[in-house]
Amino acid sequence: MLYTAKDCAQESDQRGAILAKQYVSHQGNWHHFKPLLWVQMRRMRFDEAALLVLLNDGAEWIRELSKWLPFPVLLILDLFHAKHRIWEVANALYGEKTAEARAWAYEQCLRVEAGEVKDVIEALRFLKPRGKQAGELVNALGTYFENNKDRMDYPAYRARGLRVSSAAVASANYHVTGARMKAQGMRWSEEGSAQMARLRADLFNGKWERRTRELMIA
């Protein structure tokens, strides 16, 4: 999902809105996705932007994509993903919905939001989880934060007026593609799913009629 700063609005102190956006949807390898993304970025003149921000979930392919782009990109790890992983570890350590889990998770979430991810990584090293699953989750969280700590300076991002949550993108994943392609009884071939992903993006981008005419002519 692509949008510009001028299309962001603040509905309240806790809630923002994106007034206009464009979508790129692809089923398959990210190497085949990047030229589709680049075309849309050029259409929106992102190559002329003073600052390009890639708000992401920490996937390594997104870092590789940012290196492929022919201009500097600021990577920001989605705050929701960071907090979600903390809560997973808290529940594994202390039990779901327990007071101990809530207290530990709240403390670590506040640290992360304050830009103190290094302190959280250090705290994880002193934990003594009981059980293999809890131990694996603790180690995975430490690795996740270690790999993404350069994308987690949330106070600095907010001071610049930048968004730190990709909730709108997660919502788009469902409304643009998931609602059509994952409905009950849906079965897709690889080629069919790839074409439908593109068609759904065209629909939400207001290009449905042009795209369907192209397919009918082909």
Secondary structure in CASP SS format (residue, H / E / C, confidence):
PFRMAT SS
TARGET T0000
AUTHOR 0000-0000-0000
METHOD secondary structure of the structure
MODEL  1
M C 1.00
L E 1.00
Y C 1.00
T C 1.00
A H 1.00
K H 1.00
D H 1.00
C E 1.00
A E 1.00
Q E 1.00
E C 1.00
S C 1.00
D C 1.00
Q C 1.00
R C 1.00
G E 1.00
A E 1.00
I E 1.00
L C 1.00
A C 1.00
K C 1.00
Q E 1.00
Y C 1.00
V C 1.00
S C 1.00
H C 1.00
Q C 1.00
G C 1.00
N C 1.00
W H 1.00
H H 1.00
H H 1.00
F H 1.00
K H 1.00
P H 1.00
L H 1.00
L H 1.00
W H 1.00
V H 1.00
Q H 1.00
M H 1.00
R H 1.00
R H 1.00
M C 1.00
R C 1.00
F H 1.00
D H 1.00
E H 1.00
A C 1.00
A C 1.00
L C 1.00
L C 1.00
V E 1.00
L E 1.00
L E 1.00
N E 1.00
D C 1.00
G C 1.00
A C 1.00
E H 1.00
W H 1.00
I H 1.00
R H 1.00
E H 1.00
L H 1.00
S H 1.00
K H 1.00
W H 1.00
L C 1.00
P C 1.00
F C 1.00
P C 1.00
V C 1.00
L E 1.00
L E 1.00
I E 1.00
L E 1.00
D C 1.00
L H 1.00
F H 1.00
H H 1.00
A H 1.00
K H 1.00
H H 1.00
R H 1.00
I H 1.00
W H 1.00
E H 1.00
V H 1.00
A H 1.00
N H 1.00
A H 1.00
L H 1.00
Y H 1.00
G C 1.00
E C 1.00
K C 1.00
T C 1.00
A H 1.00
E H 1.00
A H 1.00
R H 1.00
A H 1.00
W H 1.00
A H 1.00
Y H 1.00
E H 1.00
Q H 1.00
C H 1.00
L H 1.00
R H 1.00
V H 1.00
E H 1.00
A C 1.00
G C 1.00
E C 1.00
V H 1.00
K H 1.00
D H 1.00
V H 1.00
I H 1.00
E H 1.00
A H 1.00
L H 1.00
R H 1.00
F C 1.00
L C 1.00
K C 1.00
P C 1.00
R C 1.00
G C 1.00
K H 1.00
Q H 1.00
A H 1.00
G H 1.00
E H 1.00
L H 1.00
V H 1.00
N H 1.00
A H 1.00
L H 1.00
G H 1.00
T H 1.00
Y H 1.00
F H 1.00
E H 1.00
N H 1.00
N H 1.00
K H 1.00
D H 1.00
R H 1.00
M C 1.00
D C 1.00
Y H 1.00
P H 1.00
A H 1.00
Y H 1.00
R H 1.00
A H 1.00
R C 1.00
G C 1.00
L C 1.00
R C 1.00
V C 1.00
S C 1.00
S C 1.00
A H 1.00
A H 1.00
V H 1.00
A H 1.00
S H 1.00
A H 1.00
N H 1.00
Y H 1.00
H H 1.00
V H 1.00
T H 1.00
G H 1.00
A H 1.00
R H 1.00
M H 1.00
K C 1.00
A C 1.00
Q C 1.00
G C 1.00
M C 1.00
R C 1.00
W C 1.00
S C 1.00
E H 1.00
E H 1.00
G H 1.00
S H 1.00
A H 1.00
Q H 1.00
M H 1.00
A H 1.00
R H 1.00
L H 1.00
R H 1.00
A H 1.00
D H 1.00
L H 1.00
F H 1.00
N C 1.00
G C 1.00
K C 1.00
W H 1.00
E H 1.00
R H 1.00
R H 1.00
T H 1.00
R H 1.00
E H 1.00
L H 1.00
M H 1.00
I H 1.00
A C 1.00
END
